[in-house]
Amino acid sequence: MKENIFIKDKLKKISIANYLKKKLKSAGFIDVDILKTSFHTRVIIYALKPGFIIGKKGSNIRALTDDLEKEFGFNKVHIEIGEIPNKNLDPKVIMESIQSNIARGMTWKSVVYGALRQIKEAGAIGAEIIAKGNTSGKGQRKRKSRFFFGYLKKAGDQKDLVSIEKRTTFPSLGTIGITLRIVNPNVLFSDKVDVSALAKDFKIRMEEEELEKTKVSAEKSDDKKVIKEKSDEKKTDDKKVIKEKSDEKKTDDKKVIKEKSDEKKTDDKKVIKEKLEKKIIKEKTSSETEEATK
């Protein structure tokens, strides 16, 4: 079954996370991602102090690689240090800092107030920290204290939009359980949606689309008019050119015909003149010969 494979992978990841949490306690371990390929296994570790994971000249990371290969049977482990995008809004990072500060002897109230201020300055919509346990000291009655700001959901499907983290701390006073809830700035609850504003935006957007369509249609009609005018101008220009060419051809033909006719006339006149001259000369010579015979 495929479901069994997914469950096995998830359980293996949880066991690796627990192992690394114990192993990298001083590094402020946050989370781990495991990506398997056909050649090697990538283990991406997220921690507050990456330098503790790497160690001097990479000694810690090499030892950790060997441990993971031996403990969990991975082939060719490649350890990478992951970057936490927004530490002030990540519940695991904030809870790790709260736990470490309380373990160092700081009063839990000052730690909680500092964490809430840090979350608020990061731009969260809302946050809540609940502390349960021996908050008043040894031998005192167990209490529950709640610190919060902003807006968040605790019921319905929208409670899944709230990031939550739970930890147990062990200060000198006694055991304290801490629950942290954060609503990130990009979360939008349904009861915070302004329907009238959405309707106005939708109406404006529709009007803008209509205007854009009319602009496009007007531009198309203008383009058609311009094309038609250009084509008409071209047609008239072509007609003018053809007419001019035909007129020029006609005038040229007339000139040629006239010149030819004039040449022919002059040639005919010359021929007639020559004939007359020849005739006159012939008559003269005949008359002279007759006179000589007499």
C-alpha positions in Angstrom: 0.0 0.0 0.0 1.2 3.5 -0.8 -0.2 4.8 2.4 2.2 2.6 4.4 5.2 4.0 2.5 4.1 7.6 3.4 3.6 6.6 7.0 7.0 4.9 7.2 8.7 8.0 5.7 6.9 10.3 8.1 7.9 8.1 11.1 11.5 8.0 9.9 11.6 11.8 9.6 10.2 12.2 13.1 12.8 9.8 14.5 15.6 11.6 12.7 14.2 15.0 14.0 14.2 13.6 17.6 17.7 12.3 17.1 19.0 15.6 15.8 17.2 17.5 18.5 19.2 15.6 21.2 22.4 15.7 19.1 22.2 19.4 18.2 20.7 20.9 21.4 23.5 23.5 21.7 23.0 24.5 18.0 19.3 25.4 18.6 17.8 22.7 16.3 14.5 23.8 14.7 13.5 21.3 12.0 14.8 19.0 9.3 13.9 18.1 5.7 15.0 14.9 4.0 15.1 14.6 0.2 16.0 11.3 -1.3 17.5 10.8 -4.8 18.9 7.8 -6.7 22.5 8.9 -6.0 22.4 10.4 -2.5 20.3 11.7 0.4 20.0 15.4 1.2 19.5 16.3 4.8 18.6 20.0 5.2 18.9 21.1 8.9 17.4 24.3 10.2 19.0 25.7 13.3 19.5 29.0 15.2 23.3 28.5 15.4 24.6 26.9 12.1 28.2 27.3 13.3 27.7 24.6 16.0 26.6 22.2 13.3 29.5 22.7 11.0 32.2 22.8 13.8 35.9 23.6 13.5 37.0 23.0 9.9 33.8 20.9 9.3 34.6 18.3 11.9 31.1 18.2 13.4 29.3 18.0 10.1 31.5 15.1 9.0 30.8 13.2 12.2 27.1 13.9 11.9 27.1 12.6 8.4 28.7 9.3 9.5 26.2 9.0 12.4 23.2 9.4 10.1 24.5 6.8 7.7 25.1 4.3 10.5 22.0 5.0 12.5 19.4 5.2 9.7 21.0 3.3 6.9 21.2 6.3 4.5 23.5 6.1 1.4 25.8 9.0 0.7 24.3 11.6 3.1 24.8 15.3 2.1 24.0 17.7 5.0 23.0 21.2 4.2 22.2 24.2 6.4 18.8 25.6 5.6 17.9 29.3 5.9 15.0 30.3 8.1 13.1 33.1 6.1 11.5 35.0 9.0 12.7 34.1 12.4 10.5 36.5 14.2 7.3 34.8 12.8 8.4 31.2 12.9 6.7 29.5 16.0 9.4 26.9 16.3 12.3 29.4 16.3 10.5 31.7 18.9 9.6 28.7 21.1 13.2 27.5 20.9 14.5 30.9 22.1 11.8 31.0 24.9 12.9 27.6 26.1 16.6 28.4 26.0 16.1 31.7 27.8 14.0 30.2 30.6 16.6 27.3 30.9 19.3 29.9 31.4 17.6 31.4 34.4 15.6 34.3 33.0 12.2 34.9 34.5 9.5 33.4 32.3 7.3 36.5 32.3 10.1 38.8 30.9 10.8 36.1 28.2 7.2 35.8 27.3 6.7 39.6 27.1 9.9 39.9 25.0 8.7 37.2 22.6 5.3 38.9 22.2 6.9 42.2 21.5 9.2 40.6 18.9 6.2 39.0 17.1 4.2 42.2 17.1 7.1 44.2 15.6 7.5 41.6 12.9 3.9 42.5 11.7 1.8 39.5 13.0 -1.9 40.0 13.0 -2.2 38.3 16.4 -0.4 36.1 18.8 -1.0 34.2 22.1 1.2 32.6 24.7 -0.3 30.4 27.4 1.9 29.3 30.3 0.7 26.5 32.6 2.3 24.9 35.6 4.4 26.0 38.5 4.6 29.7 37.5 4.5 31.0 41.1 7.3 28.9 42.6 7.8 25.6 44.4 5.0 24.5 46.7 2.6 27.0 45.2 -0.6 26.3 43.4 -0.4 25.6 39.7 -1.6 28.4 37.5 -2.5 29.3 34.0 -1.4 32.6 32.5 -2.4 34.0 29.1 -0.7 36.8 27.2 -1.9 37.9 23.8 -2.4 40.7 21.3 -4.3 41.2 18.1 -6.8 38.8 16.5 -6.8 35.0 16.1 -9.1 32.0 15.7 -9.5 29.0 17.9 -12.4 27.1 16.4 -13.7 26.0 13.0 -11.7 25.4 9.8 -10.0 28.8 10.1 -8.0 27.7 13.2 -5.8 25.8 10.8 -4.5 29.2 9.5 -3.0 29.8 12.9 0.6 28.5 13.5 0.9 26.7 16.8 3.8 25.2 18.8 3.9 23.6 22.2 6.9 23.0 24.5 7.7 22.1 28.1 10.3 23.9 30.0 12.0 23.0 33.3 13.1 26.1 35.2 14.1 26.2 38.9 10.5 27.0 39.9 9.2 23.8 38.4 7.7 22.5 35.1 6.0 25.0 32.8 4.1 24.1 29.7 4.0 26.8 27.0 1.7 27.1 24.0 2.4 29.6 21.3 0.0 30.7 18.6 0.8 33.2 15.7 -1.3 34.6 12.9 1.0 35.6 10.1 0.6 38.9 8.2 -0.5 37.2 5.0 -3.5 35.4 6.6 -7.0 36.6 5.8 -10.0 35.4 7.9 -13.4 35.3 6.2 -15.0 37.5 8.8 -12.4 40.2 8.1 -13.3 40.4 4.4 -15.0 43.7 3.5 -17.7 42.5 1.0 -18.7 46.1 0.0 -15.1 47.0 -0.8 -14.8 43.8 -2.8 -18.0 44.6 -4.7 -16.6 48.2 -5.4 -13.3 46.8 -6.6 -15.1 44.2 -8.8 -17.4 47.0 -10.3 -14.4 49.2 -11.0 -12.5 46.3 -12.6 -15.5 45.5 -14.8 -15.8 49.2 -15.9 -12.1 49.3 -16.6 -12.4 46.1 -18.7 -15.3 47.7 -20.6 -13.3 50.9 -21.2 -10.4 48.8 -22.5 -12.7 46.9 -24.8 -14.2 50.2 -26.2 -10.7 51.6 -26.6 -9.6 48.5 -28.5 -12.7 48.6 -30.8 -12.2 52.3 -31.4 -8.5 51.7 -32.3 -9.5 48.9 -34.6 -12.1 51.1 -36.4 -9.6 54.0 -36.6 -7.1 51.6 -38.1 -9.7 50.4 -40.6 -10.5 54.0 -41.6 -6.8 54.8 -42.0 -6.2 51.7 -44.1 -9.2 52.6 -46.2 -8.1 56.2 -46.7 -4.6 55.0 -47.6 -6.0 52.5 -50.1 -8.3 55.1 -51.6 -5.4 57.6 -51.9 -3.2 54.9 -53.4 -6.0 54.1 -55.9 -6.4 57.7 -56.9 -2.7 58.2 -57.2 -2.4 55.1 -59.4 -5.3 56.3 -61.6 -3.6 59.7 -61.9 -0.3 58.1 -62.8 -1.9 55.8 -65.3 -3.8 58.7 -66.9 -0.7 60.9 -67.0 1.2 58.0 -68.6 -1.5 57.4 -71.1 -1.7 61.1 -71.9 2.0 61.3 -72.4 1.9 58.2 -74.6 -0.8 59.7 -76.7 1.0 63.0 -77.1 4.2 61.1 -78.0 2.4 59.0 -80.5 0.8 62.2 -82.0 4.2 63.8 -82.2 5.8 60.7 -83.9 2.9 60.5 -86.4 3.2 64.2 -87.2 6.9 64.0 -87.6 6.6 61.0 -89.8 3.9 62.6 -91.9 6.0 65.8 -92.2 9.0 63.8 -93.2 7.0 61.9 -95.8 5.6 65.1 -97.2 9.1 66.6 -97.5 10.4 63.4 -99.1 7.5 63.4 -101.6 8.1 67.1 -102.5 11.8 66.3 -103.1 11.0 63.3 -105.3 8.5 65.3 -107.3 10.9 68.2 -107.7 13.7 65.9 -108.8 11.3 64.2 -111.3 10.3 67.6 -112.7 13.9 68.7 -113.0 14.8 65.5 -114.8 11.9 65.9 -117.1 12.8 69.5 -117.9 16.5 68.5 -118.5 15.3 65.7 -120.8 13.0 68.0 -122.7 15.9 70.5 -123.1 18.2 67.9 -124.4 15.6 66.5 -126.8 14.9 70.0 -128.1 18.6 70.7 -128.6 19.1 67.5 -130.5 16.2 68.2 -132.8 17.6 71.7 -133.6 21.0 70.2 -134.3 19.5 67.7 -136.8 17.8 70.4 -138.6 
